[in-house]
Amino acid sequence: MGHDLLTVLNAATDAVVEALADHKEWGLTEQGGVQYHHDMVADTAAIAVLEGAGLGIFSEESGLHHPERPVLVVLDPVDGSANASRGLPWWAISLCALDATGPLAAVVDSPGTRERYQAVRGEGAVCNGQPISPSQVQEVSRAVVAVNGYPLSYFGWAQYRAFGAAALDLCTLARGAIDGFVDCSANSLAPWDYMGGMLVCQEAGALVEDAQGRDLVVRQPGERRTIVAASTNALLSQLVVARRQQP
């Protein structure tokens, strides 16, 4: 079933890429709003494929569709919308299919960097078809750590980055280009922000936690999590402690 789902997730991703290929309007739908024109175009394209395949959908842009269906796809049609609106290449299309057990299959596609990450539960993760794995950095003092939001204290890292698209940040950790990820935002992350990247990380061998120890699998609107991820257990423990100490 995982590979059948992966086929559908790839088809939905391809539909979004095609819909946005010639899209001209990348600004906000209304002044002071939070949705962009490209968010809505991408959402419509993905939902048409996913609904047609008999799947439920939990989308950032349009909420719950058919939540009674046995497989629910957590969808962020454009993760990093602000980056995309400014012509910055660091944004992605993120989908994660959940069954009764939890995350089963995920696709995170980055049109700007031409990287497509895929994962199936129990079968590892790939980028552009090639297996990926995280770094083996153990100490935060040697780590390059991506942050979401503004860190209010120094975590002890060697260097840090703020890219602006959590799903893609997590996938970058999964392939070893960075060593850790910490959500430092006041509002934390919604499931569509992290769930696709989370499965890619886990299947690649990286670790993902909520800083408060809560379950990461969320199926209802309004729930958010403070995500901390790392390439190794030792590094994860240091980052979790540092995040919990942040005001």
Backbone as CSV, one residue per row, in Angstrom:
resi,resn,N_x,N_y,N_z,CA_x,CA_y,CA_z,C_x,C_y,C_z
1,MET,0.821,-1.213,0.000,0.000,0.000,0.000,0.853,1.261,0.000
2,GLY,2.012,1.211,0.686,2.853,2.388,0.760,3.299,2.887,-0.595
3,HIS,3.652,1.955,-1.486,4.118,2.366,-2.812,2.971,2.866,-3.676
4,ASP,1.768,2.304,-3.501,0.604,2.831,-4.209,0.328,4.265,-3.772
5,LEU,0.424,4.507,-2.472,0.238,5.869,-1.971,1.311,6.804,-2.493
6,LEU,2.536,6.317,-2.547,3.632,7.141,-3.047,3.362,7.566,-4.491
7,THR,2.804,6.670,-5.284,2.451,7.006,-6.665,1.442,8.147,-6.710
8,VAL,0.445,8.097,-5.819,-0.572,9.155,-5.781,0.038,10.468,-5.289
9,LEU,0.862,10.398,-4.265,1.497,11.611,-3.748,2.391,12.265,-4.796
10,ASN,3.094,11.449,-5.557,3.915,11.998,-6.647,3.045,12.634,-7.722
11,ALA,1.913,12.007,-8.026,1.009,12.573,-9.030,0.452,13.911,-8.558
12,ALA,0.095,14.010,-7.284,-0.402,15.279,-6.744,0.693,16.342,-6.775
13,THR,1.918,15.943,-6.442,3.048,16.871,-6.495,3.285,17.356,-7.917
14,ASP,3.246,16.441,-8.864,3.429,16.824,-10.271,2.343,17.805,-10.714
15,ALA,1.119,17.598,-10.229,0.021,18.499,-10.587,0.273,19.903,-10.058
16,VAL,0.825,20.005,-8.851,1.151,21.320,-8.296,2.266,21.981,-9.095
17,VAL,3.314,21.228,-9.384,4.435,21.782,-10.164,3.931,22.306,-11.505
18,GLU,3.069,21.539,-12.154,2.532,21.965,-13.453,1.664,23.207,-13.312
19,ALA,0.827,23.250,-12.271,-0.068,24.387,-12.074,0.697,25.676,-11.800
20,LEU,1.847,25.554,-11.140,2.631,26.744,-10.781,3.660,27.125,-11.834
21,ALA,3.860,26.259,-12.825,4.930,26.493,-13.806,4.762,27.823,-14.539
22,ASP,3.542,28.150,-14.904,3.297,29.392,-15.635,2.485,30.387,-14.819
23,HIS,2.425,30.159,-13.518,1.633,31.042,-12.648,2.323,32.395,-12.515
24,LYS,1.542,33.478,-12.608,2.119,34.827,-12.619,1.898,35.595,-11.322
25,GLU,0.874,35.239,-10.555,0.526,36.017,-9.367,1.018,35.302,-8.109
26,TRP,2.053,35.873,-7.484,2.671,35.252,-6.308,2.502,36.101,-5.054
27,GLY,1.585,37.064,-5.115,1.356,37.923,-3.951,0.221,37.416,-3.083
28,LEU,-0.074,38.171,-2.029,-1.150,37.836,-1.115,-2.508,37.989,-1.780
29,THR,-3.455,37.166,-1.361,-4.806,37.253,-1.932,-5.534,38.504,-1.463
30,GLU,-5.155,39.010,-0.291,-5.733,40.263,0.202,-4.727,40.962,1.102
31,GLN,-4.785,42.280,1.139,-3.837,43.039,1.938,-3.971,42.671,3.412
32,GLY,-2.847,42.373,4.036,-2.862,41.994,5.442,-3.251,40.551,5.685
33,GLY,-3.496,39.781,4.620,-3.891,38.391,4.767,-2.693,37.479,4.955
34,VAL,-2.976,36.174,4.992,-1.904,35.195,5.182,-1.807,34.206,4.029
35,GLN,-2.814,34.187,3.156,-2.782,33.268,2.027,-2.309,33.989,0.771
36,TYR,-1.534,33.259,-0.008,-1.019,33.779,-1.266,-1.793,33.154,-2.426
37,HIS,-1.789,33.847,-3.544,-2.451,33.301,-4.732,-1.871,31.938,-5.097
38,HIS,-0.558,31.793,-5.006,0.044,30.521,-5.393,-0.309,29.404,-4.420
39,ASP,-0.572,29.754,-3.146,-1.039,28.742,-2.199,-2.343,28.112,-2.691
40,MET,-3.259,28.959,-3.117,-4.591,28.480,-3.496,-4.552,27.688,-4.804
41,VAL,-3.741,28.146,-5.751,-3.591,27.414,-7.009,-3.007,26.029,-6.752
42,ALA,-1.989,25.975,-5.916,-1.353,24.702,-5.599,-2.301,23.781,-4.841
43,ASP,-3.050,24.348,-3.904,-3.998,23.557,-3.117,-5.050,22.913,-4.011
44,THR,-5.607,23.678,-4.921,-6.630,23.157,-5.825,-6.091,22.012,-6.671
45,ALA,-4.881,22.164,-7.172,-4.276,21.133,-8.022,-4.039,19.844,-7.245
46,ALA,-3.518,19.955,-6.039,-3.230,18.755,-5.242,-4.501,18.048,-4.807
47,ILE,-5.488,18.811,-4.369,-6.722,18.203,-3.858,-7.457,17.445,-4.953
48,ALA,-7.440,17.954,-6.178,-8.115,17.246,-7.277,-7.573,15.831,-7.435
49,VAL,-6.263,15.675,-7.324,-5.641,14.346,-7.460,-5.936,13.484,-6.245
50,LEU,-5.779,14.040,-5.062,-5.928,13.259,-3.831,-7.372,12.820,-3.616
51,GLU,-8.317,13.709,-3.844,-9.728,13.330,-3.719,-10.099,12.270,-4.732
52,GLY,-9.592,12.429,-5.953,-9.884,11.450,-6.992,-9.345,10.071,-6.683
53,ALA,-8.328,10.010,-5.835,-7.746,8.720,-5.440,-8.412,8.142,-4.193
54,GLY,-9.434,8.818,-3.687,-10.169,8.301,-2.541,-9.531,8.565,-1.200
55,LEU,-8.690,9.589,-1.123,-7.972,9.889,0.109,-8.605,11.061,0.846
56,GLY,-8.503,11.048,2.175,-8.835,12.214,2.947,-7.686,13.210,2.886
57,ILE,-7.968,14.471,3.200,-6.966,15.527,3.095,-7.073,16.449,4.303
58,PHE,-5.932,16.821,4.834,-5.825,17.816,5.898,-4.858,18.877,5.392
59,SER,-5.406,19.963,4.824,-4.601,20.963,4.126,-4.473,22.254,4.920
60,GLU,-3.296,22.849,4.846,-3.110,24.157,5.466,-4.078,25.178,4.893
61,GLU,-4.320,25.120,3.604,-5.072,26.173,2.939,-6.578,25.984,2.990
62,SER,-7.048,24.741,2.980,-8.498,24.514,2.869,-9.058,23.562,3.911
63,GLY,-8.247,23.179,4.894,-8.768,22.406,6.005,-8.963,20.933,5.710
64,LEU,-9.951,20.338,6.390,-10.215,18.901,6.295,-11.172,18.586,5.159
65,HIS,-10.816,17.568,4.401,-11.684,17.019,3.353,-11.794,15.510,3.600
66,HIS,-12.987,14.996,3.725,-13.222,13.556,3.874,-12.386,12.936,5.000
67,PRO,-12.457,13.475,6.216,-11.639,12.926,7.305,-12.030,11.507,7.703
68,GLU,-13.203,11.055,7.237,-13.642,9.693,7.562,-12.920,8.626,6.747
69,ARG,-12.215,9.008,5.710,-11.518,8.036,4.877,-10.320,7.438,5.629
70,PRO,-9.966,6.178,5.351,-8.944,5.488,6.159,-7.535,6.042,6.028
71,VAL,-7.241,6.727,4.928,-5.922,7.350,4.760,-6.123,8.857,4.608
72,LEU,-5.393,9.605,5.419,-5.487,11.059,5.434,-4.144,11.641,5.005
73,VAL,-4.159,12.514,4.003,-2.929,13.158,3.525,-2.814,14.548,4.141
74,VAL,-1.754,14.746,4.904,-1.465,16.060,5.475,-0.706,16.851,4.405
75,LEU,-1.265,17.979,4.003,-0.807,18.689,2.806,-0.426,20.128,3.106
76,ASP,0.781,20.492,2.721,1.163,21.901,2.620,1.491,22.147,1.151
77,PRO,0.560,22.751,0.407,0.780,22.898,-1.037,1.979,23.760,-1.390
78,VAL,2.283,24.751,-0.541,3.511,25.535,-0.692,4.055,25.813,0.706
79,ASP,5.050,25.072,1.107,5.724,25.309,2.381,6.855,26.307,2.134
80,GLY,6.798,27.451,2.810,7.726,28.542,2.511,7.116,29.528,1.539
81,SER,5.826,29.836,1.755,5.096,30.710,0.824,5.729,32.081,0.678
82,ALA,6.224,32.638,1.799,6.842,33.966,1.724,8.100,33.927,0.861
83,ASN,8.911,32.868,1.012,10.080,32.714,0.149,9.669,32.670,-1.315
84,ALA,8.667,31.833,-1.606,8.210,31.692,-2.991,7.717,33.023,-3.548
85,SER,7.027,33.808,-2.720,6.469,35.078,-3.188,7.555,36.084,-3.552
86,ARG,8.743,35.905,-2.969,9.859,36.821,-3.214,10.873,36.275,-4.211
87,GLY,10.539,35.147,-4.818,11.433,34.560,-5.802,12.604,33.816,-5.213
88,LEU,12.545,33.520,-3.911,13.598,32.729,-3.283,13.317,31.246,-3.519
89,PRO,14.321,30.455,-3.837,14.083,29.070,-4.247,13.790,28.109,-3.103
90,TRP,13.893,28.548,-1.841,13.744,27.624,-0.710,12.268,27.502,-0.298
91,TRP,11.526,26.708,-1.059,10.140,26.382,-0.727,9.841,24.997,-1.283
92,ALA,8.773,24.395,-0.816,8.527,22.999,-1.178,7.042,22.677,-1.162
93,ILE,6.714,21.575,-1.793,5.392,20.958,-1.738,5.537,19.749,-0.813
94,SER,4.723,19.690,0.239,4.891,18.640,1.236,3.596,17.856,1.432
95,LEU,3.691,16.531,1.317,2.551,15.644,1.528,2.992,14.463,2.383
96,CYS,2.152,14.098,3.344,2.422,12.925,4.174,1.112,12.170,4.376
97,ALA,1.075,10.909,3.967,-0.116,10.072,4.092,-0.088,9.325,5.416
98,LEU,-1.186,9.434,6.180,-1.321,8.758,7.467,-2.354,7.647,7.363
99,ASP,-2.022,6.485,7.907,-3.024,5.446,8.100,-3.275,5.321,9.600
100,ALA,-3.944,4.259,10.020,-4.289,4.111,11.433,-3.062,4.013,12.322
101,THR,-1.943,3.564,11.772,-0.712,3.401,12.542,0.079,4.695,12.662
102,GLY,-0.002,5.549,11.637,0.763,6.793,11.619,1.257,7.104,10.219
103,PRO,2.329,7.885,10.085,2.843,8.241,8.759,3.258,6.995,7.971
104,LEU,2.772,6.912,6.743,3.036,5.744,5.899,3.881,6.093,4.690
105,ALA,3.633,7.234,4.078,4.390,7.632,2.887,4.439,9.149,2.811
106,ALA,5.530,9.672,2.269,5.693,11.120,2.177,6.448,11.498,0.917
107,VAL,6.098,12.662,0.388,6.837,13.302,-0.704,7.025,14.764,-0.335
108,VAL,8.253,15.237,-0.414,8.562,16.661,-0.256,9.364,17.061,-1.485
109,ASP,8.813,17.962,-2.270,9.442,18.347,-3.531,9.847,19.815,-3.494
110,SER,11.077,20.091,-3.899,11.611,21.450,-3.937,11.869,21.852,-5.390
111,PRO,10.902,22.531,-6.035,11.113,22.936,-7.425,12.334,23.823,-7.624
112,GLY,12.626,24.679,-6.632,13.733,25.613,-6.774,15.095,24.956,-6.764
113,THR,15.222,23.846,-6.041,16.509,23.149,-5.979,16.485,21.830,-6.754
114,ARG,15.342,21.522,-7.351,15.166,20.307,-8.146,15.473,19.048,-7.345
115,GLU,14.962,19.020,-6.133,15.118,17.859,-5.256,13.734,17.322,-4.900
116,ARG,13.573,16.023,-5.034,12.342,15.387,-4.577,12.704,14.291,-3.586
117,TYR,12.213,14.481,-2.364,12.430,13.521,-1.294,11.208,12.614,-1.175
118,GLN,11.457,11.324,-0.968,10.374,10.366,-0.823,10.716,9.381,0.289
119,ALA,9.686,8.934,0.997,9.884,7.953,2.060,8.646,7.087,2.187
120,VAL,8.869,5.818,2.485,7.806,4.874,2.815,8.184,4.227,4.140
121,ARG,7.226,4.108,5.018,7.489,3.563,6.348,8.198,2.211,6.280
122,GLY,9.329,2.126,6.956,10.092,0.891,7.022,10.986,0.619,5.834
123,GLU,11.053,1.550,4.869,11.805,1.288,3.644,12.870,2.330,3.340
124,GLY,13.141,3.239,4.246,14.174,4.232,4.014,13.668,5.444,3.256
125,ALA,14.569,6.359,2.960,14.237,7.612,2.283,15.223,7.862,1.153
126,VAL,14.746,8.568,0.129,15.591,8.874,-1.019,15.421,10.336,-1.409
127,CYS,16.429,10.858,-2.088,16.354,12.166,-2.740,16.707,11.957,-4.203
128,ASN,15.785,12.302,-5.085,15.966,12.062,-6.522,16.355,10.607,-6.804
129,GLY,15.745,9.716,-6.039,15.928,8.290,-6.253,17.126,7.670,-5.569
130,GLN,17.966,8.487,-4.923,19.169,7.974,-4.283,18.996,7.935,-2.762
131,PRO,19.373,6.826,-2.119,19.227,6.735,-0.661,19.973,7.847,0.056
132,ILE,19.390,8.325,1.136,20.012,9.394,1.915,20.161,8.959,3.365
133,SER,21.081,9.627,4.060,21.290,9.375,5.479,21.826,10.644,6.119
134,PRO,21.606,10.828,7.420,22.061,12.042,8.094,23.547,11.996,8.421
135,SER,24.048,13.131,8.890,25.427,13.189,9.375,25.531,12.408,10.684
136,GLN,26.729,12.294,11.189,26.937,11.600,12.466,27.461,12.550,13.539
137,VAL,27.123,13.823,13.430,27.593,14.817,14.396,26.952,14.559,15.758
138,GLN,27.784,14.509,16.787,27.328,14.189,18.141,27.226,15.426,19.040
139,GLU,28.064,16.419,18.785,28.168,17.557,19.690,27.589,18.818,19.058
140,VAL,26.789,19.538,19.831,26.193,20.755,19.304,27.261,21.774,18.920
141,SER,28.407,21.752,19.584,29.481,22.700,19.282,30.081,22.477,17.895
142,ARG,29.793,21.331,17.287,30.281,21.026,15.938,29.157,21.052,14.901
143,ALA,27.956,21.391,15.327,26.782,21.225,14.474,26.390,22.509,13.750
144,VAL,25.878,22.323,12.541,25.175,23.379,11.815,23.685,23.119,12.019
145,VAL,22.995,24.070,12.619,21.616,23.885,13.044,20.709,24.890,12.335
146,ALA,19.650,24.392,11.709,18.642,25.275,11.121,17.606,25.618,12.177
147,VAL,17.166,26.867,12.178,16.147,27.297,13.135,14.930,27.814,12.387
148,ASN,13.775,27.610,12.988,12.535,28.231,12.526,12.131,29.244,13.576
149,GLY,11.948,30.490,13.172,11.720,31.538,14.150,13.041,32.083,14.670
150,TYR,12.937,32.949,15.669,14.122,33.647,16.171,14.570,33.037,17.498
151,PRO,15.789,32.493,17.560,16.273,31.940,18.826,16.591,33.058,19.825
152,LEU,16.066,32.916,21.029,16.271,33.946,22.052,17.504,33.702,22.889
153,SER,18.178,32.597,22.627,19.419,32.306,23.337,20.333,31.521,22.409
154,TYR,21.602,31.494,22.752,22.603,30.759,21.968,22.612,29.309,22.420
155,PHE,22.391,28.383,21.486,22.296,26.972,21.819,23.662,26.277,21.847
156,GLY,24.712,26.985,21.479,26.042,26.405,21.487,26.492,25.836,20.158
157,TRP,25.727,26.071,19.091,26.053,25.522,17.780,27.312,26.130,17.182
158,ALA,27.898,25.421,16.223,29.019,25.971,15.471,28.540,27.063,14.535
159,GLN,27.417,26.797,13.854,26.784,27.769,12.971,25.279,27.498,12.970
160,TYR,24.504,28.525,12.555,23.071,28.287,12.402,22.582,28.920,11.107
161,ARG,21.433,28.439,10.659,20.804,28.932,9.438,19.313,29.120,9.701
162,ALA,18.691,30.086,9.006,17.243,30.277,9.064,16.738,30.327,7.622
163,PHE,16.255,29.193,7.143,15.895,29.052,5.731,14.454,29.469,5.433
164,GLY,13.518,29.146,6.320,12.144,29.598,6.121,11.185,28.596,5.525
165,ALA,11.521,27.314,5.525,10.597,26.281,5.031,10.907,24.988,5.792
166,ALA,10.144,24.709,6.839,10.486,23.638,7.783,10.552,22.265,7.123
167,ALA,9.618,21.966,6.219,9.621,20.639,5.581,10.919,20.410,4.823
168,LEU,11.359,21.426,4.103,12.588,21.305,3.330,13.814,21.320,4.249
169,ASP,13.748,22.097,5.327,14.838,22.081,6.312,15.050,20.669,6.856
170,LEU,13.947,20.000,7.221,14.045,18.655,7.787,14.613,17.667,6.771
171,CYS,14.214,17.799,5.526,14.754,16.914,4.493,16.241,17.152,4.285
172,THR,16.664,18.393,4.407,18.078,18.729,4.281,18.885,18.111,5.409
173,LEU,18.286,18.062,6.594,18.904,17.349,7.705,19.000,15.857,7.395
174,ALA,17.939,15.309,6.814,17.901,13.873,6.514,19.010,13.452,5.565
175,ARG,19.443,14.339,4.692,20.509,13.976,3.743,21.894,14.429,4.196
176,GLY,21.975,14.966,5.422,23.272,15.248,6.008,23.871,16.603,5.696
177,ALA,23.119,17.499,5.059,23.668,18.813,4.731,23.672,19.751,5.931
178,ILE,22.748,19.553,6.865,22.786,20.208,8.164,22.670,19.108,9.220
179,ASP,22.894,19.471,10.465,22.966,18.454,11.520,21.788,18.484,12.481
180,GLY,21.126,19.638,12.596,20.016,19.750,13.531,19.001,20.769,13.058
181,PHE,17.821,20.723,13.689,16.740,21.666,13.394,16.009,21.944,14.693
182,VAL,15.722,23.228,14.962,14.985,23.600,16.166,13.933,24.647,15.815
183,ASP,12.695,24.367,16.200,11.640,25.365,16.071,11.727,26.304,17.260
184,CYS,12.032,27.562,16.987,12.166,28.577,18.028,11.006,29.573,18.015
185,SER,9.991,29.311,17.224,8.899,30.261,17.073,7.965,30.219,18.278
186,ALA,7.267,31.313,18.502,6.336,31.395,19.623,5.108,30.515,19.396
187,ASN,4.674,30.397,18.149,3.444,29.667,17.842,3.669,28.208,17.506
188,SER,4.917,27.787,17.373,5.263,26.409,17.015,4.771,26.070,15.608
189,LEU,4.934,24.804,15.224,4.655,24.384,13.855,3.370,23.565,13.770
190,ALA,2.651,23.757,12.679,1.453,22.960,12.397,1.871,21.643,11.744
191,PRO,1.009,20.635,11.765,1.395,19.324,11.223,1.818,19.351,9.761
192,TRP,1.185,20.210,8.964,1.567,20.269,7.539,2.962,20.863,7.359
193,ASP,3.452,21.602,8.348,4.792,22.172,8.263,5.883,21.111,8.391
194,TYR,5.626,20.096,9.213,6.721,19.180,9.560,6.504,17.716,9.215
195,MET,5.262,17.287,8.963,5.027,15.851,8.943,5.678,15.141,7.749
196,GLY,5.672,15.747,6.572,6.356,15.138,5.432,7.844,15.030,5.675
197,GLY,8.462,16.122,6.132,9.885,16.107,6.437,10.219,15.188,7.592
198,MET,9.294,15.059,8.537,9.510,14.163,9.671,9.680,12.716,9.220
199,LEU,8.796,12.241,8.349,8.918,10.849,7.906,10.192,10.651,7.091
200,VAL,10.542,11.619,6.261,11.800,11.520,5.511,12.973,11.412,6.476
201,CYS,12.983,12.251,7.515,14.048,12.182,8.526,14.088,10.809,9.182
202,GLN,12.960,10.359,9.662,12.921,9.099,10.405,13.361,7.927,9.548
203,GLU,12.938,7.907,8.307,13.314,6.794,7.433,14.772,6.883,6.993
204,ALA,15.327,8.092,6.999,16.753,8.241,6.668,17.654,7.875,7.846
205,GLY,17.082,7.892,9.060,17.868,7.570,10.248,18.071,8.726,11.200
206,ALA,17.483,9.887,10.898,17.530,11.028,11.817,16.401,10.906,12.837
207,LEU,16.435,11.772,13.838,15.468,11.696,14.931,14.694,13.004,15.035
208,VAL,13.398,12.877,15.357,12.516,14.036,15.457,11.686,13.904,16.728
209,GLU,11.600,14.994,17.500,10.800,15.006,18.728,10.056,16.332,18.839
210,ASP,9.046,16.334,19.702,8.461,17.576,20.181,9.187,17.952,21.464
211,ALA,9.562,19.206,21.621,10.344,19.630,22.782,9.617,19.400,24.094
212,GLN,8.274,19.329,24.041,7.483,19.072,25.241,7.079,17.602,25.378
213,GLY,7.583,16.761,24.483,7.327,15.332,24.590,5.972,14.885,24.109
214,ARG,5.272,15.708,23.339,3.943,15.347,22.856,4.023,14.495,21.598
215,ASP,2.917,13.779,21.322,2.823,12.948,20.124,2.946,13.843,18.893
216,LEU,3.732,13.422,17.925,3.948,14.224,16.720,2.866,14.040,15.666
217,VAL,2.100,12.962,15.757,1.068,12.694,14.746,-0.201,13.440,15.133
218,VAL,-0.539,14.449,14.337,-1.678,15.331,14.605,-2.638,15.264,13.422
219,ARG,-3.910,15.080,13.708,-4.904,14.918,12.647,-5.998,15.975,12.690
220,GLN,-5.941,16.906,13.622,-6.997,17.898,13.787,-6.439,19.314,13.705
221,PRO,-7.236,20.262,13.194,-6.787,21.658,13.138,-6.524,22.215,14.533
222,GLY,-5.609,23.159,14.587,-5.368,23.888,15.821,-4.244,23.349,16.680
223,GLU,-3.823,22.113,16.470,-2.740,21.551,17.269,-1.391,21.877,16.629
224,ARG,-0.430,22.244,17.463,0.898,22.601,16.979,1.959,21.946,17.850
225,ARG,3.164,21.840,17.307,4.239,21.182,18.014,5.539,21.992,17.889
226,THR,6.410,21.858,18.892,7.718,22.505,18.895,8.739,21.453,18.469
227,ILE,9.085,21.465,17.207,9.877,20.387,16.620,11.374,20.607,16.855
228,VAL,12.010,19.533,17.299,13.466,19.487,17.402,13.911,18.211,16.696
229,ALA,14.898,18.320,15.817,15.379,17.159,15.065,16.897,17.192,15.006
230,ALA,17.480,16.018,14.879,18.944,15.944,14.851,19.393,14.656,14.189
231,SER,20.654,14.662,13.804,21.236,13.517,13.102,21.544,12.358,14.033
232,THR,21.758,12.645,15.336,22.113,11.599,16.296,21.368,11.817,17.606
233,ASN,21.275,10.755,18.411,20.629,10.853,19.715,21.320,11.859,20.620
234,ALA,22.641,11.840,20.629,23.388,12.744,21.506,23.106,14.201,21.161
235,LEU,23.114,14.518,19.876,22.847,15.892,19.456,21.401,16.274,19.745
236,LEU,20.471,15.358,19.505,19.066,15.643,19.785,18.868,15.998,21.255
237,SER,19.469,15.235,22.144,19.321,15.493,23.574,19.808,16.890,23.938
238,GLN,20.936,17.317,23.379,21.469,18.648,23.666,20.547,19.744,23.140
239,LEU,19.997,19.540,21.951,19.119,20.553,21.367,17.780,20.636,22.095
240,VAL,17.257,19.521,22.543,16.002,19.527,23.300,16.194,20.294,24.607
241,VAL,17.279,20.017,25.310,17.560,20.732,26.560,17.687,22.224,26.300
242,ALA,18.409,22.604,25.252,18.588,24.028,24.935,17.259,24.684,24.594
243,ARG,16.409,23.977,23.845,15.110,24.562,23.470,14.208,24.719,24.675
244,ARG,14.243,23.779,25.582,13.410,23.882,26.781,13.848,25.026,27.691
245,GLN,15.104,25.395,27.602,15.629,26.481,28.433,15.376,27.851,27.815
246,GLN,14.960,27.878,26.547,14.719,29.174,25.909,13.517,29.846,26.544
247,PRO,13.597,31.119,26.830,12.451,31.849,27.438,11.218,31.771,26.541
